[in-house]
Amino acid sequence: MDILHANELADTPAAGASRVAASAEGNRPGGDVPAGYADAEQLAREMLAAAERGDWPGVTRLRRRIPSLARALHRQWLERRSGDLASERELE
């Protein structure tokens, strides 16, 4: 079993989400990202905090928010990409 040292990051979904959120901060062109991204980052932080406390029912409760959040982000992405969400829905 490997032991993590204080300066090493765990390879967990929550830690991965935290790293993605941190790297996204530097990649934002003028902060031009959908507002839902902040919600996703906050959810990742809350899940990580719950996991670190050992609050597994809390992690499960928070995890249930992911599908609706992902759908909302996908809709925002489609709107930005096409400018016409109705035509994108017809294609689906």
Gaussian input, Z-matrix of N, CA and C with variables (Angstrom, degrees):
# hf/3-21g

backbone

0 1
 N
 C     1     B1
 C     2     B2     1     A1
 N     3     B3     2     A2     1     D1
 C     4     B4     3     A3     2     D2
 C     5     B5     4     A4     3     D3
 N     6     B6     5     A5     4     D4
 C     7     B7     6     A6     5     D5
 C     8     B8     7     A7     6     D6
 N     9     B9     8     A8     7     D7
 C    10    B10     9     A9     8     D8
 C    11    B11    10    A10     9     D9
 N    12    B12    11    A11    10    D10
 C    13    B13    12    A12    11    D11
 C    14    B14    13    A13    12    D12
 N    15    B15    14    A14    13    D13
 C    16    B16    15    A15    14    D14
 C    17    B17    16    A16    15    D15
 N    18    B18    17    A17    16    D16
 C    19    B19    18    A18    17    D17
 C    20    B20    19    A19    18    D18
 N    21    B21    20    A20    19    D19
 C    22    B22    21    A21    20    D20
 C    23    B23    22    A22    21    D21
 N    24    B24    23    A23    22    D22
 C    25    B25    24    A24    23    D23
 C    26    B26    25    A25    24    D24
 N    27    B27    26    A26    25    D25
 C    28    B28    27    A27    26    D26
 C    29    B29    28    A28    27    D27
 N    30    B30    29    A29    28    D28
 C    31    B31    30    A30    29    D29
 C    32    B32    31    A31    30    D30
 N    33    B33    32    A32    31    D31
 C    34    B34    33    A33    32    D32
 C    35    B35    34    A34    33    D33
 N    36    B36    35    A35    34    D34
 C    37    B37    36    A36    35    D35
 C    38    B38    37    A37    36    D36
 N    39    B39    38    A38    37    D37
 C    40    B40    39    A39    38    D38
 C    41    B41    40    A40    39    D39
 N    42    B42    41    A41    40    D40
 C    43    B43    42    A42    41    D41
 C    44    B44    43    A43    42    D42
 N    45    B45    44    A44    43    D43
 C    46    B46    45    A45    44    D44
 C    47    B47    46    A46    45    D45
 N    48    B48    47    A47    46    D46
 C    49    B49    48    A48    47    D47
 C    50    B50    49    A49    48    D48
 N    51    B51    50    A50    49    D49
 C    52    B52    51    A51    50    D50
 C    53    B53    52    A52    51    D51
 N    54    B54    53    A53    52    D52
 C    55    B55    54    A54    53    D53
 C    56    B56    55    A55    54    D54
 N    57    B57    56    A56    55    D55
 C    58    B58    57    A57    56    D56
 C    59    B59    58    A58    57    D57
 N    60    B60    59    A59    58    D58
 C    61    B61    60    A60    59    D59
 C    62    B62    61    A61    60    D60
 N    63    B63    62    A62    61    D61
 C    64    B64    63    A63    62    D62
 C    65    B65    64    A64    63    D63
 N    66    B66    65    A65    64    D64
 C    67    B67    66    A66    65    D65
 C    68    B68    67    A67    66    D66
 N    69    B69    68    A68    67    D67
 C    70    B70    69    A69    68    D68
 C    71    B71    70    A70    69    D69
 N    72    B72    71    A71    70    D70
 C    73    B73    72    A72    71    D71
 C    74    B74    73    A73    72    D72
 N    75    B75    74    A74    73    D73
 C    76    B76    75    A75    74    D74
 C    77    B77    76    A76    75    D75
 N    78    B78    77    A77    76    D76
 C    79    B79    78    A78    77    D77
 C    80    B80    79    A79    78    D78
 N    81    B81    80    A80    79    D79
 C    82    B82    81    A81    80    D80
 C    83    B83    82    A82    81    D81
 N    84    B84    83    A83    82    D82
 C    85    B85    84    A84    83    D83
 C    86    B86    85    A85    84    D84
 N    87    B87    86    A86    85    D85
 C    88    B88    87    A87    86    D86
 C    89    B89    88    A88    87    D87
 N    90    B90    89    A89    88    D88
 C    91    B91    90    A90    89    D89
 C    92    B92    91    A91    90    D90
 N    93    B93    92    A92    91    D91
 C    94    B94    93    A93    92    D92
 C    95    B95    94    A94    93    D93
 N    96    B96    95    A95    94    D94
 C    97    B97    96    A96    95    D95
 C    98    B98    97    A97    96    D96
 N    99    B99    98    A98    97    D97
 C   100   B100    99    A99    98    D98
 C   101   B101   100   A100    99    D99
 N   102   B102   101   A101   100   D100
 C   103   B103   102   A102   101   D101
 C   104   B104   103   A103   102   D102
 N   105   B105   104   A104   103   D103
 C   106   B106   105   A105   104   D104
 C   107   B107   106   A106   105   D105
 N   108   B108   107   A107   106   D106
 C   109   B109   108   A108   107   D107
 C   110   B110   109   A109   108   D108
 N   111   B111   110   A110   109   D109
 C   112   B112   111   A111   110   D110
 C   113   B113   112   A112   111   D111
 N   114   B114   113   A113   112   D112
 C   115   B115   114   A114   113   D113
 C   116   B116   115   A115   114   D114
 N   117   B117   116   A116   115   D115
 C   118   B118   117   A117   116   D116
 C   119   B119   118   A118   117   D117
 N   120   B120   119   A119   118   D118
 C   121   B121   120   A120   119   D119
 C   122   B122   121   A121   120   D120
 N   123   B123   122   A122   121   D121
 C   124   B124   123   A123   122   D122
 C   125   B125   124   A124   123   D123
 N   126   B126   125   A125   124   D124
 C   127   B127   126   A126   125   D125
 C   128   B128   127   A127   126   D126
 N   129   B129   128   A128   127   D127
 C   130   B130   129   A129   128   D128
 C   131   B131   130   A130   129   D129
 N   132   B132   131   A131   130   D130
 C   133   B133   132   A132   131   D131
 C   134   B134   133   A133   132   D132
 N   135   B135   134   A134   133   D133
 C   136   B136   135   A135   134   D134
 C   137   B137   136   A136   135   D135
 N   138   B138   137   A137   136   D136
 C   139   B139   138   A138   137   D137
 C   140   B140   139   A139   138   D138
 N   141   B141   140   A140   139   D139
 C   142   B142   141   A141   140   D140
 C   143   B143   142   A142   141   D141
 N   144   B144   143   A143   142   D142
 C   145   B145   144   A144   143   D143
 C   146   B146   145   A145   144   D144
 N   147   B147   146   A146   145   D145
 C   148   B148   147   A147   146   D146
 C   149   B149   148   A148   147   D147
 N   150   B150   149   A149   148   D148
 C   151   B151   150   A150   149   D149
 C   152   B152   151   A151   150   D150
 N   153   B153   152   A152   151   D151
 C   154   B154   153   A153   152   D152
 C   155   B155   154   A154   153   D153
 N   156   B156   155   A155   154   D154
 C   157   B157   156   A156   155   D155
 C   158   B158   157   A157   156   D156
 N   159   B159   158   A158   157   D157
 C   160   B160   159   A159   158   D158
 C   161   B161   160   A160   159   D159
 N   162   B162   161   A161   160   D160
 C   163   B163   162   A162   161   D161
 C   164   B164   163   A163   162   D162
 N   165   B165   164   A164   163   D163
 C   166   B166   165   A165   164   D164
 C   167   B167   166   A166   165   D165
 N   168   B168   167   A167   166   D166
 C   169   B169   168   A168   167   D167
 C   170   B170   169   A169   168   D168
 N   171   B171   170   A170   169   D169
 C   172   B172   171   A171   170   D170
 C   173   B173   172   A172   171   D171
 N   174   B174   173   A173   172   D172
 C   175   B175   174   A174   173   D173
 C   176   B176   175   A175   174   D174
 N   177   B177   176   A176   175   D175
 C   178   B178   177   A177   176   D176
 C   179   B179   178   A178   177   D177
 N   180   B180   179   A179   178   D178
 C   181   B181   180   A180   179   D179
 C   182   B182   181   A181   180   D180
 N   183   B183   182   A182   181   D181
 C   184   B184   183   A183   182   D182
 C   185   B185   184   A184   183   D183
 N   186   B186   185   A185   184   D184
 C   187   B187   186   A186   185   D185
 C   188   B188   187   A187   186   D186
 N   189   B189   188   A188   187   D187
 C   190   B190   189   A189   188   D188
 C   191   B191   190   A190   189   D189
 N   192   B192   191   A191   190   D190
 C   193   B193   192   A192   191   D191
 C   194   B194   193   A193   192   D192
 N   195   B195   194   A194   193   D193
 C   196   B196   195   A195   194   D194
 C   197   B197   196   A196   195   D195
 N   198   B198   197   A197   196   D196
 C   199   B199   198   A198   197   D197
 C   200   B200   199   A199   198   D198
 N   201   B201   200   A200   199   D199
 C   202   B202   201   A201   200   D200
 C   203   B203   202   A202   201   D201
 N   204   B204   203   A203   202   D202
 C   205   B205   204   A204   203   D203
 C   206   B206   205   A205   204   D204
 N   207   B207   206   A206   205   D205
 C   208   B208   207   A207   206   D206
 C   209   B209   208   A208   207   D207
 N   210   B210   209   A209   208   D208
 C   211   B211   210   A210   209   D209
 C   212   B212   211   A211   210   D210
 N   213   B213   212   A212   211   D211
 C   214   B214   213   A213   212   D212
 C   215   B215   214   A214   213   D213
 N   216   B216   215   A215   214   D214
 C   217   B217   216   A216   215   D215
 C   218   B218   217   A217   216   D216
 N   219   B219   218   A218   217   D217
 C   220   B220   219   A219   218   D218
 C   221   B221   220   A220   219   D219
 N   222   B222   221   A221   220   D220
 C   223   B223   222   A222   221   D221
 C   224   B224   223   A223   222   D222
 N   225   B225   224   A224   223   D223
 C   226   B226   225   A225   224   D224
 C   227   B227   226   A226   225   D225
 N   228   B228   227   A227   226   D226
 C   229   B229   228   A228   227   D227
 C   230   B230   229   A229   228   D228
 N   231   B231   230   A230   229   D229
 C   232   B232   231   A231   230   D230
 C   233   B233   232   A232   231   D231
 N   234   B234   233   A233   232   D232
 C   235   B235   234   A234   233   D233
 C   236   B236   235   A235   234   D234
 N   237   B237   236   A236   235   D235
 C   238   B238   237   A237   236   D236
 C   239   B239   238   A238   237   D237
 N   240   B240   239   A239   238   D238
 C   241   B241   240   A240   239   D239
 C   242   B242   241   A241   240   D240
 N   243   B243   242   A242   241   D241
 C   244   B244   243   A243   242   D242
 C   245   B245   244   A244   243   D243
 N   246   B246   245   A245   244   D244
 C   247   B247   246   A246   245   D245
 C   248   B248   247   A247   246   D246
 N   249   B249   248   A248   247   D247
 C   250   B250   249   A249   248   D248
 C   251   B251   250   A250   249   D249
 N   252   B252   251   A251   250   D250
 C   253   B253   252   A252   251   D251
 C   254   B254   253   A253   252   D252
 N   255   B255   254   A254   253   D253
 C   256   B256   255   A255   254   D254
 C   257   B257   256   A256   255   D255
 N   258   B258   257   A257   256   D256
 C   259   B259   258   A258   257   D257
 C   260   B260   259   A259   258   D258
 N   261   B261   260   A260   259   D259
 C   262   B262   261   A261   260   D260
 C   263   B263   262   A262   261   D261
 N   264   B264   263   A263   262   D262
 C   265   B265   264   A264   263   D263
 C   266   B266   265   A265   264   D264
 N   267   B267   266   A266   265   D265
 C   268   B268   267   A267   266   D266
 C   269   B269   268   A268   267   D267
 N   270   B270   269   A269   268   D268
 C   271   B271   270   A270   269   D269
 C   272   B272   271   A271   270   D270
 N   273   B273   272   A272   271   D271
 C   274   B274   273   A273   272   D272
 C   275   B275   274   A274   273   D273

   B1=1.4431
   B2=1.5243
   B3=1.3193
   B4=1.4582
   B5=1.5172
   B6=1.3041
   B7=1.4592
   B8=1.5152
   B9=1.3287
   B10=1.4605
   B11=1.5169
   B12=1.2892
   B13=1.4517
   B14=1.5200
   B15=1.2957
   B16=1.4643
   B17=1.5211
   B18=1.3164
   B19=1.4636
   B20=1.5204
   B21=1.3356
   B22=1.4601
   B23=1.5232
   B24=1.3291
   B25=1.4533
   B26=1.5184
   B27=1.3078
   B28=1.4641
   B29=1.5149
   B30=1.3303
   B31=1.4574
   B32=1.5287
   B33=1.3247
   B34=1.4627
   B35=1.5124
   B36=1.3350
   B37=1.4669
   B38=1.5228
   B39=1.3302
   B40=1.4635
   B41=1.5256
   B42=1.3364
   B43=1.4605
   B44=1.5148
   B45=1.3249
   B46=1.4664
   B47=1.5096
   B48=1.3294
   B49=1.4634
   B50=1.5143
   B51=1.3226
   B52=1.4540
   B53=1.5262
   B54=1.3436
   B55=1.4703
   B56=1.5218
   B57=1.3406
   B58=1.4641
   B59=1.5178
   B60=1.3216
   B61=1.4611
   B62=1.5239
   B63=1.3257
   B64=1.4596
   B65=1.5197
   B66=1.3325
   B67=1.4591
   B68=1.5199
   B69=1.3241
   B70=1.4622
   B71=1.5210
   B72=1.3259
   B73=1.4642
   B74=1.5258
   B75=1.3206
   B76=1.4564
   B77=1.5124
   B78=1.3314
   B79=1.4582
   B80=1.5148
   B81=1.2903
   B82=1.4530
   B83=1.5219
   B84=1.3249
   B85=1.4646
   B86=1.5174
   B87=1.3035
   B88=1.4543
   B89=1.5131
   B90=1.3210
   B91=1.4503
   B92=1.5166
   B93=1.3282
   B94=1.4568
   B95=1.5234
   B96=1.3318
   B97=1.4583
   B98=1.5200
   B99=1.3273
   B100=1.4619
   B101=1.5266
   B102=1.3121
   B103=1.4623
   B104=1.5245
   B105=1.3121
   B106=1.4584
   B107=1.5165
   B108=1.3251
   B109=1.4558
   B110=1.5242
   B111=1.3171
   B112=1.4671
   B113=1.5248
   B114=1.3363
   B115=1.4636
   B116=1.5257
   B117=1.3266
   B118=1.4657
   B119=1.5294
   B120=1.3233
   B121=1.4620
   B122=1.5222
   B123=1.3346
   B124=1.4592
   B125=1.5268
   B126=1.3238
   B127=1.4665
   B128=1.5281
   B129=1.3237
   B130=1.4700
   B131=1.5253
   B132=1.3341
   B133=1.4721
   B134=1.5303
   B135=1.3419
   B136=1.4655
   B137=1.5251
   B138=1.3338
   B139=1.4650
   B140=1.5250
   B141=1.3198
   B142=1.4601
   B143=1.5252
   B144=1.3307
   B145=1.4650
   B146=1.5284
   B147=1.3276
   B148=1.4705
   B149=1.5275
   B150=1.3316
   B151=1.4664
   B152=1.5236
   B153=1.3181
   B154=1.4641
   B155=1.5233
   B156=1.3373
   B157=1.4690
   B158=1.5253
   B159=1.3246
   B160=1.4555
   B161=1.5184
   B162=1.3163
   B163=1.4684
   B164=1.5251
   B165=1.3391
   B166=1.4581
   B167=1.5209
   B168=1.3383
   B169=1.4727
   B170=1.5350
   B171=1.3280
   B172=1.4646
   B173=1.5181
   B174=1.3301
   B175=1.4675
   B176=1.5245
   B177=1.3288
   B178=1.4679
   B179=1.5216
   B180=1.3309
   B181=1.4688
   B182=1.5277
   B183=1.3095
   B184=1.4649
   B185=1.5232
   B186=1.3189
   B187=1.4659
   B188=1.5231
   B189=1.3083
   B190=1.4687
   B191=1.5234
   B192=1.3131
   B193=1.4722
   B194=1.5236
   B195=1.3157
   B196=1.4639
   B197=1.5299
   B198=1.3371
   B199=1.4761
   B200=1.5269
   B201=1.3280
   B202=1.4697
   B203=1.5244
   B204=1.3138
   B205=1.4594
   B206=1.5233
   B207=1.3188
   B208=1.4698
   B209=1.5262
   B210=1.3310
   B211=1.4742
   B212=1.5251
   B213=1.3209
   B214=1.4665
   B215=1.5289
   B216=1.3280
   B217=1.4677
   B218=1.5218
   B219=1.3308
   B220=1.4635
   B221=1.5290
   B222=1.3296
   B223=1.4686
   B224=1.5269
   B225=1.3375
   B226=1.4671
   B227=1.5254
   B228=1.3199
   B229=1.4610
   B230=1.5224
   B231=1.3394
   B232=1.4636
   B233=1.5264
   B234=1.3310
   B235=1.4628
   B236=1.5197
   B237=1.3136
   B238=1.4689
   B239=1.5197
   B240=1.3280
   B241=1.4585
   B242=1.5170
   B243=1.3222
   B244=1.4601
   B245=1.5180
   B246=1.3033
   B247=1.4555
   B248=1.5174
   B249=1.3395
   B250=1.4608
   B251=1.5210
   B252=1.3113
   B253=1.4539
   B254=1.5224
   B255=1.3217
   B256=1.4671
   B257=1.5289
   B258=1.3235
   B259=1.4667
   B260=1.5240
   B261=1.3255
   B262=1.4627
   B263=1.5214
   B264=1.3272
   B265=1.4642
   B266=1.5206
   B267=1.3398
   B268=1.4594
   B269=1.5220
   B270=1.3235
   B271=1.4581
   B272=1.5227
   B273=1.3220
   B274=1.4619
   B275=1.4853
   A1=109.13
   A2=115.79
   A3=120.29
   A4=110.21
   A5=115.81
   A6=121.61
   A7=107.72
   A8=115.40
   A9=119.87
   A10=109.65
   A11=115.83
   A12=121.21
   A13=108.58
   A14=117.09
   A15=121.69
   A16=112.89
   A17=118.69
   A18=120.61
   A19=113.11
   A20=118.70
   A21=122.03
   A22=109.87
   A23=115.35
   A24=120.56
   A25=109.99
   A26=115.91
   A27=120.37
   A28=108.66
   A29=116.00
   A30=120.57
   A31=108.50
   A32=115.32
   A33=121.82
   A34=108.00
   A35=118.65
   A36=119.81
   A37=112.55
   A38=117.00
   A39=119.39
   A40=110.82
   A41=116.69
   A42=119.56
   A43=110.21
   A44=116.30
   A45=120.24
   A46=111.20
   A47=117.10
   A48=120.98
   A49=110.40
   A50=116.09
   A51=120.00
   A52=110.62
   A53=116.98
   A54=120.16
   A55=110.79
   A56=117.29
   A57=120.76
   A58=109.92
   A59=116.77
   A60=120.48
   A61=110.41
   A62=116.54
   A63=119.89
   A64=111.29
   A65=117.45
   A66=119.27
   A67=111.06
   A68=117.49
   A69=120.84
   A70=111.14
   A71=116.66
   A72=120.31
   A73=110.54
   A74=116.79
   A75=120.48
   A76=113.56
   A77=118.23
   A78=121.90
   A79=113.67
   A80=118.23
   A81=120.62
   A82=110.46
   A83=116.93
   A84=119.13
   A85=110.14
   A86=116.60
   A87=121.14
   A88=113.26
   A89=117.71
   A90=120.71
   A91=113.10
   A92=117.81
   A93=122.68
   A94=111.01
   A95=116.30
   A96=121.58
   A97=108.13
   A98=117.21
   A99=119.36
   A100=111.70
   A101=115.56
   A102=120.71
   A103=111.57
   A104=117.95
   A105=121.57
   A106=113.73
   A107=117.70
   A108=119.88
   A109=111.09
   A110=117.08
   A111=120.06
   A112=109.90
   A113=116.69
   A114=120.46
   A115=110.75
   A116=116.86
   A117=121.10
   A118=110.81
   A119=116.73
   A120=120.67
   A121=110.49
   A122=116.52
   A123=120.49
   A124=110.52
   A125=116.97
   A126=120.61
   A127=110.51
   A128=117.00
   A129=120.49
   A130=110.64
   A131=116.99
   A132=120.33
   A133=111.03
   A134=116.26
   A135=120.33
   A136=111.25
   A137=116.83
   A138=120.12
   A139=110.90
   A140=116.95
   A141=120.81
   A142=110.47
   A143=116.94
   A144=120.42
   A145=110.80
   A146=116.89
   A147=120.20
   A148=110.73
   A149=116.92
   A150=120.50
   A151=111.05
   A152=116.68
   A153=119.96
   A154=111.45
   A155=117.33
   A156=121.47
   A157=111.47
   A158=117.10
   A159=120.64
   A160=112.69
   A161=116.45
   A162=122.37
   A163=109.25
   A164=116.76
   A165=120.64
   A166=112.86
   A167=120.39
   A168=118.59
   A169=111.28
   A170=116.39
   A171=120.50
   A172=111.85
   A173=116.80
   A174=120.92
   A175=109.59
   A176=116.45
   A177=120.89
   A178=110.79
   A179=116.35
   A180=120.75
   A181=110.40
   A182=117.23
   A183=121.20
   A184=111.12
   A185=116.42
   A186=120.82
   A187=111.47
   A188=116.86
   A189=120.59
   A190=112.45
   A191=118.00
   A192=121.58
   A193=112.37
   A194=117.85
   A195=121.06
   A196=113.50
   A197=120.83
   A198=119.10
   A199=114.00
   A200=117.93
   A201=118.99
   A202=110.83
   A203=116.99
   A204=120.54
   A205=110.29
   A206=117.22
   A207=121.06
   A208=110.91
   A209=117.31
   A210=119.88
   A211=110.83
   A212=117.02
   A213=120.69
   A214=110.67
   A215=117.21
   A216=120.52
   A217=110.87
   A218=116.91
   A219=120.23
   A220=110.42
   A221=117.39
   A222=120.31
   A223=111.10
   A224=116.52
   A225=119.69
   A226=110.42
   A227=116.87
   A228=120.43
   A229=110.38
   A230=116.91
   A231=120.54
   A232=111.18
   A233=116.40
   A234=120.01
   A235=110.91
   A236=116.85
   A237=120.03
   A238=111.37
   A239=116.31
   A240=120.49
   A241=111.38
   A242=116.81
   A243=119.79
   A244=113.46
   A245=116.63
   A246=119.38
   A247=112.30
   A248=117.53
   A249=121.16
   A250=109.10
   A251=116.09
   A252=121.48
   A253=111.83
   A254=118.90
   A255=121.63
   A256=111.18
   A257=117.74
   A258=119.71
   A259=111.09
   A260=118.16
   A261=121.21
   A262=110.41
   A263=117.60
   A264=120.83
   A265=110.75
   A266=117.58
   A267=120.79
   A268=110.81
   A269=117.18
   A270=121.02
   A271=111.60
   A272=116.85
   A273=120.53
   A274=108.43
   D1=128.39
   D2=179.46
   D3=-79.97
   D4=145.30
   D5=177.22
   D6=-110.38
   D7=129.00
   D8=177.62
   D9=-82.11
   D10=139.04
   D11=174.43
   D12=-92.68
   D13=166.31
   D14=-173.72
   D15=-57.11
   D16=-31.11
   D17=-176.36
   D18=-93.93
   D19=3.54
   D20=179.95
   D21=-100.71
   D22=144.88
   D23=178.46
   D24=-94.37
   D25=138.42
   D26=175.24
   D27=-71.09
   D28=147.00
   D29=178.47
   D30=-95.37
   D31=73.38
   D32=178.99
   D33=-120.66
   D34=160.66
   D35=177.63
   D36=-56.28
   D37=-41.26
   D38=-178.89
   D39=-66.34
   D40=-41.59
   D41=178.47
   D42=-66.59
   D43=-38.94
   D44=177.31
   D45=-62.45
   D46=-42.30
   D47=178.30
   D48=-63.94
   D49=-38.12
   D50=178.43
   D51=-64.29
   D52=-41.45
   D53=178.66
   D54=-66.12
   D55=-40.29
   D56=178.74
   D57=-63.26
   D58=-43.76
   D59=179.82
   D60=-62.16
   D61=-41.72
   D62=179.84
   D63=-66.42
   D64=-40.59
   D65=-179.59
   D66=-72.36
   D67=-28.90
   D68=178.91
   D69=-67.37
   D70=-28.97
   D71=179.51
   D72=-56.75
   D73=-41.72
   D74=-178.12
   D75=-79.84
   D76=-14.30
   D77=-176.51
   D78=-99.97
   D79=3.84
   D80=-177.12
   D81=-81.35
   D82=115.35
   D83=177.24
   D84=-77.10
   D85=99.02
   D86=178.16
   D87=66.26
   D88=23.27
   D89=179.52
   D90=68.73
   D91=22.88
   D92=-175.86
   D93=-87.60
   D94=67.71
   D95=176.35
   D96=-128.47
   D97=153.23
   D98=178.64
   D99=-58.35
   D100=147.81
   D101=-178.95
   D102=-60.48
   D103=-26.78
   D104=-179.62
   D105=-62.04
   D106=-22.61
   D107=179.08
   D108=-64.59
   D109=-36.79
   D110=176.92
   D111=-63.71
   D112=-38.40
   D113=177.24
   D114=-63.61
   D115=-41.25
   D116=179.20
   D117=-65.08
   D118=-41.03
   D119=178.14
   D120=-64.06
   D121=-42.28
   D122=179.50
   D123=-64.41
   D124=-42.05
   D125=178.04
   D126=-60.59
   D127=-43.05
   D128=178.36
   D129=-61.16
   D130=-42.00
   D131=178.65
   D132=-63.78
   D133=-43.53
   D134=-179.83
   D135=-64.28
   D136=-41.47
   D137=178.77
   D138=-64.94
   D139=-41.87
   D140=178.93
   D141=-63.15
   D142=-43.99
   D143=179.39
   D144=-62.67
   D145=-42.85
   D146=178.78
   D147=-63.54
   D148=-41.19
   D149=179.18
   D150=-64.98
   D151=-40.40
   D152=179.44
   D153=-65.56
   D154=-30.24
   D155=176.82
   D156=-80.70
   D157=-11.72
   D158=-176.36
   D159=80.71
   D160=19.23
   D161=-179.31
   D162=-87.58
   D163=76.81
   D164=-175.28
   D165=-68.95
   D166=-35.35
   D167=173.52
   D168=-61.89
   D169=-35.37
   D170=176.90
   D171=-66.06
   D172=-40.55
   D173=177.28
   D174=-62.00
   D175=-43.97
   D176=179.34
   D177=-62.24
   D178=-43.56
   D179=179.10
   D180=-61.37
   D181=-44.86
   D182=179.73
   D183=-67.37
   D184=-37.89
   D185=-178.60
   D186=-61.60
   D187=-29.54
   D188=179.76
   D189=-67.09
   D190=-15.19
   D191=177.51
   D192=-81.81
   D193=-13.98
   D194=-174.34
   D195=-61.78
   D196=-47.56
   D197=-177.30
   D198=-58.48
   D199=-44.76
   D200=-179.66
   D201=-68.72
   D202=-36.06
   D203=177.39
   D204=-65.49
   D205=-41.29
   D206=178.69
   D207=-64.33
   D208=-41.11
   D209=178.16
   D210=-63.34
   D211=-42.47
   D212=179.75
   D213=-63.26
   D214=-43.00
   D215=178.39
   D216=-64.62
   D217=-39.06
   D218=179.20
   D219=-64.28
   D220=-42.38
   D221=177.22
   D222=-61.32
   D223=-42.64
   D224=178.50
   D225=-62.71
   D226=-40.22
   D227=179.13
   D228=-63.66
   D229=-44.20
   D230=178.92
   D231=-61.38
   D232=-41.39
   D233=179.23
   D234=-62.00
   D235=-43.51
   D236=-179.97
   D237=-68.00
   D238=-37.95
   D239=-176.32
   D240=-71.61
   D241=-44.93
   D242=-172.92
   D243=-105.20
   D244=-26.98
   D245=-175.46
   D246=78.42
   D247=-7.97
   D248=-178.07
   D249=-138.38
   D250=94.21
   D251=-177.02
   D252=-67.63
   D253=-33.05
   D254=-177.98
   D255=-61.33
   D256=-42.52
   D257=-179.81
   D258=-68.44
   D259=-32.86
   D260=177.44
   D261=-66.78
   D262=-38.64
   D263=179.23
   D264=-65.44
   D265=-35.12
   D266=178.51
   D267=-65.03
   D268=-34.93
   D269=179.38
   D270=-68.34
   D271=-30.97
   D272=179.72
   D273=-72.58

